[in-house]
Amino acid sequence: MANQEGVPENLRKQLAIAVRSIRWSYAIFWSQSTTQQGVLEWSDGYYNGEIKTTKIVQALDIKADKVGLQRSEQLRELYKSLLGGESTDQQLKRPSIALSPEDLTDAEWYYLVCMSFVFNPGQGLPGRSLADGRCIWLCNAHYADSKVFSRSLLAKVGFLC
């Protein structure tokens, strides 16, 4: 089953399986924007890296295999709250112990910052993937040339090293 944008509803679970099986820290799925024609934006992701604080995970008493799914959602909620776009309804659904920026590792910050990126066709790896009509997987992003991987500067300055 897919949502309105044609993205599978269980995409985060599919990303989780892939990321855990190859022991990556995260995966990001970019898709065409519903608000800006011809632009790729963050669609979904899965975070599997180091966690600085587990206060929310412990508070929710979730199983170890679901920690990554929960943390991915917590990071998404934090991003939305930092944008200032939270409504009263969303605030009521948040856990009583909110995740805050000082709770994040460098890798979590990188994952969070990536949510703000958008790409035109041919721009960066996601844009090249769109222009070429093929998937691109990148390992060791902090070693990539910034001409190929525009977010490598973030990775090189400590977010992933």
Wavefront OBJ file of the C-alpha trace (Angstrom):
o trace
v 0.000 0.000 0.000
v 1.266 3.502 -0.848
v 0.321 6.990 0.298
v -0.748 9.882 -1.947
v 2.823 10.484 -3.151
v 3.263 6.803 -4.131
v 5.675 6.121 -1.245
v 5.119 2.757 0.487
v 3.564 3.233 3.923
v 5.996 0.736 5.424
v 9.030 2.465 3.906
v 10.669 3.194 7.270
v 10.448 -0.500 8.174
v 11.958 -1.441 4.806
v 14.760 1.073 5.344
v 15.277 -0.319 8.856
v 15.737 -3.846 7.557
v 18.230 -2.712 4.921
v 20.203 -0.444 7.277
v 20.427 -2.992 10.088
v 21.429 -5.796 7.721
v 24.409 -3.818 6.374
v 25.079 -1.996 9.674
v 24.755 1.560 8.391
v 24.030 4.475 10.720
v 21.089 5.759 8.696
v 19.285 5.739 5.360
v 17.421 8.614 3.711
v 14.704 8.292 1.098
v 14.261 11.359 -1.108
v 11.127 11.821 -3.227
v 9.600 14.461 -5.449
v 8.173 17.366 -3.510
v 4.426 17.776 -3.280
v 4.824 21.544 -2.818
v 7.701 22.455 -5.195
v 7.507 21.038 -8.695
v 10.587 19.171 -9.940
v 12.394 19.240 -6.580
v 13.466 16.331 -4.387
v 12.927 16.600 -0.655
v 13.272 14.380 2.407
v 10.517 11.802 2.329
v 11.517 9.387 5.056
v 14.491 7.924 6.808
v 15.713 5.473 9.372
v 18.315 6.255 12.037
v 20.368 3.339 13.379
v 23.403 5.128 14.778
v 24.670 5.997 18.206
v 22.180 7.577 20.608
v 23.509 10.083 23.143
v 20.535 9.851 25.460
v 17.907 7.165 25.684
v 15.625 8.947 28.134
v 12.634 8.837 25.799
v 13.297 5.310 24.611
v 13.442 4.140 28.226
v 10.382 6.164 29.153
v 8.372 4.474 26.412
v 9.701 1.005 27.393
v 10.079 -0.212 23.817
v 11.958 -3.304 22.681
v 15.516 -3.057 21.372
v 14.539 -3.915 17.790
v 12.191 -0.930 17.708
v 14.610 1.620 19.183
v 15.783 2.762 15.726
v 12.215 3.188 14.466
v 11.310 5.176 17.570
v 14.456 7.317 17.383
v 13.825 8.046 13.699
v 10.355 9.300 14.593
v 11.695 11.324 17.531
v 14.238 13.025 15.264
v 11.502 13.782 12.728
v 9.330 15.304 15.482
v 12.263 17.371 16.759
v 12.912 18.684 13.245
v 9.264 19.715 12.884
v 9.294 21.409 16.285
v 12.508 23.307 15.423
v 10.776 24.605 12.308
v 8.080 25.997 14.578
v 5.312 24.270 12.641
v 3.871 22.221 15.461
v 0.167 22.534 16.041
v -1.601 22.070 19.359
v -2.813 18.620 18.226
v 0.755 17.494 17.544
v 1.940 18.794 20.901
v -0.698 16.671 22.640
v 0.608 13.537 20.881
v 4.267 14.111 21.869
v 5.771 12.185 24.772
v 5.900 14.068 28.047
v 9.720 13.971 27.959
v 10.628 15.814 24.735
v 13.822 15.210 22.790
v 15.912 18.374 22.671
v 18.893 19.448 20.524
v 21.386 18.939 23.365
v 20.332 15.258 23.492
v 21.765 14.563 20.021
v 24.976 12.916 18.871
v 26.859 14.362 15.892
v 25.394 11.656 13.632
v 21.865 12.454 14.834
v 22.481 16.155 14.110
v 23.638 15.284 10.595
v 20.538 13.144 10.041
v 18.341 15.978 11.367
v 20.034 18.661 9.216
v 19.584 16.500 6.097
v 15.816 16.840 6.535
v 16.104 20.489 5.484
v 17.827 19.827 2.141
v 16.086 19.985 -1.235
v 17.611 19.091 -4.607
v 16.890 20.146 -8.175
v 17.257 17.509 -10.910
v 20.971 16.864 -11.471
v 21.978 18.650 -8.221
v 23.866 16.527 -5.692
v 23.489 12.763 -5.522
v 19.719 12.791 -4.994
v 19.246 15.158 -7.942
v 21.543 13.041 -10.115
v 19.565 9.965 -9.139
v 16.358 11.704 -10.225
v 17.882 12.933 -13.503
v 19.386 9.505 -14.300
v 16.317 7.557 -13.156
v 18.326 5.213 -10.919
v 19.025 4.645 -7.226
v 22.374 5.701 -5.774
v 23.724 4.274 -2.510
v 26.611 6.122 -0.836
v 28.945 4.617 1.748
v 31.538 6.601 3.745
v 29.919 9.940 2.994
v 32.551 11.849 4.967
v 35.151 10.806 2.352
v 33.103 11.879 -0.679
v 34.061 14.865 -2.829
v 31.785 17.854 -2.148
v 31.266 18.277 -5.908
v 29.631 14.847 -5.921
v 28.089 14.877 -2.443
v 27.110 18.398 -1.366
v 26.506 17.394 2.250
v 30.023 15.930 2.608
v 31.240 19.163 4.208
v 28.841 18.554 7.097
v 30.132 15.002 7.369
v 33.767 16.144 7.271
v 33.441 18.798 9.986
v 32.587 16.273 12.617
v 29.013 15.196 12.091
v 30.040 11.683 11.037
v 33.747 11.382 11.803
l 1 2 3 4 5 6 7 8 9 10 11 12 13 14 15 16 17 18 19 20 21 22 23 24 25 26 27 28 29 30 31 32 33 34 35 36 37 38 39 40 41 42 43 44 45 46 47 48 49 50 51 52 53 54 55 56 57 58 59 60 61 62 63 64 65 66 67 68 69 70 71 72 73 74 75 76 77 78 79 80 81 82 83 84 85 86 87 88 89 90 91 92 93 94 95 96 97 98 99 100 101 102 103 104 105 106 107 108 109 110 111 112 113 114 115 116 117 118 119 120 121 122 123 124 125 126 127 128 129 130 131 132 133 134 135 136 137 138 139 140 141 142 143 144 145 146 147 148 149 150 151 152 153 154 155 156 157 158 159 160 161
